[in-house]
Amino acid sequence: MTLLDRYLVRKFLINLLFSISAFVIIFLVVDLIENLDKFIDRDARVSQVLIYYIYYIPYIINLTLPVAMLLACLFSLGSMSQHNEIVAQKSAGISLYRIFAPVFVLAFLISILAGFFNEFVVPWTNQARLDLYRYDIQKNPRTSGSRRNNIYLQDTADRKIAIAFFDGNKNEAKKVSLQFFKGRKLIRRMDAEKMRWVNEQWQLINVTERIFADSTVTVNKSAEIIQADLNFKPFNLLELQKQPEEMSFLELRKFILEMTQIGAEVRKWIVELYLKISYPFANFIIVLFGAPIAARKRRSGTAVGIGISLLVCFIYFLFIRMGQVLGHQGSLEPWLGAWLGNIIFGATGIYTLVFARK
């Protein structure tokens, strides 16, 4: 690494740290103002609020890092352009690609680190923050690890299960409903007073079965039915369902495999899985797009640079969200929906870089 490379990397990192710090402070202050009355109403201790916002910081960093990367790119390269440092380097025979090289390498490395950060740190701190708020600040009762209420799951593509209460100590459920579908039409329903796990299979107790055919309903009652084809076991009913942002890549992939095995629709989850890979690389793509723009000499000031950064990132996130929705709906393949923003901005960045004045 040459002296000029170290100089540019140092300027970039200083601006990046400043941008991230500014975003973290802004987010924390705004969130504290919005939730201060809730903390006061619930008699939250200062230590609890402090820990809550410490857990919040990794999520803020992950969310705002692409914007901070673009700001750092515009400020570092823009400052060099304004002071004719880029012109001087090109006059010395250094190509524009070579000038950008350390920034691109650094942005790529930061994207890799952001992927690991999003995999191992953000899900854990998000879960810790939510648990602290729900159970220690709001003082909601913690759900026992061996009991759950109101469980809903899709056992196969055409069968859904609803359970009012499950006791993991006894492996027994109460008020169980099995609903069988043909397409979107309900064709059969079984309501059981209890369901027990006996000899590695589910036993339904006091069952009322209804079969729907055209405009008629046939009702059958049984004291006991062995339902051996149910694709879940007692420990599956004790697992709390997390949202995609609360799961790591490995957890989400495991969840998708389990849902696929029982025939459930997993397109939405596959899109979210690909997003966990594509979003960290937004930090590299946004720099690839912004570097040629930052290197142009202009008379505009800092405020204009910030405005350009926010506008570009808004459009970029709009494409990410659009691809996500189209992927969920099936209009795009899951991988394409997740990578749509990166593909469009990456191609635009390469085009701008190729045709930039060397």
Secondary structure as UniProt FT lines:
FT   HELIX           3..41
FT   TURN            42..43
FT   HELIX           46..82
FT   TURN            83..84
FT   HELIX           85..91
FT   TURN            92..93
FT   HELIX           96..120
FT   HELIX           122..131
FT   HELIX           132..137
FT   TURN            145..146
FT   STRAND          147..156
FT   TURN            157..158
FT   STRAND          159..167
FT   TURN            168..171
FT   STRAND          172..182
FT   TURN            183..184
FT   STRAND          185..198
FT   TURN            199..200
FT   STRAND          201..213
FT   TURN            214..215
FT   STRAND          216..227
FT   TURN            228..229
FT   HELIX           234..237
FT   HELIX           244..246
FT   HELIX           249..261
FT   TURN            262..263
FT   HELIX           267..278
FT   TURN            279..281
FT   HELIX           282..294
FT   HELIX           302..329
FT   HELIX           334..354
//
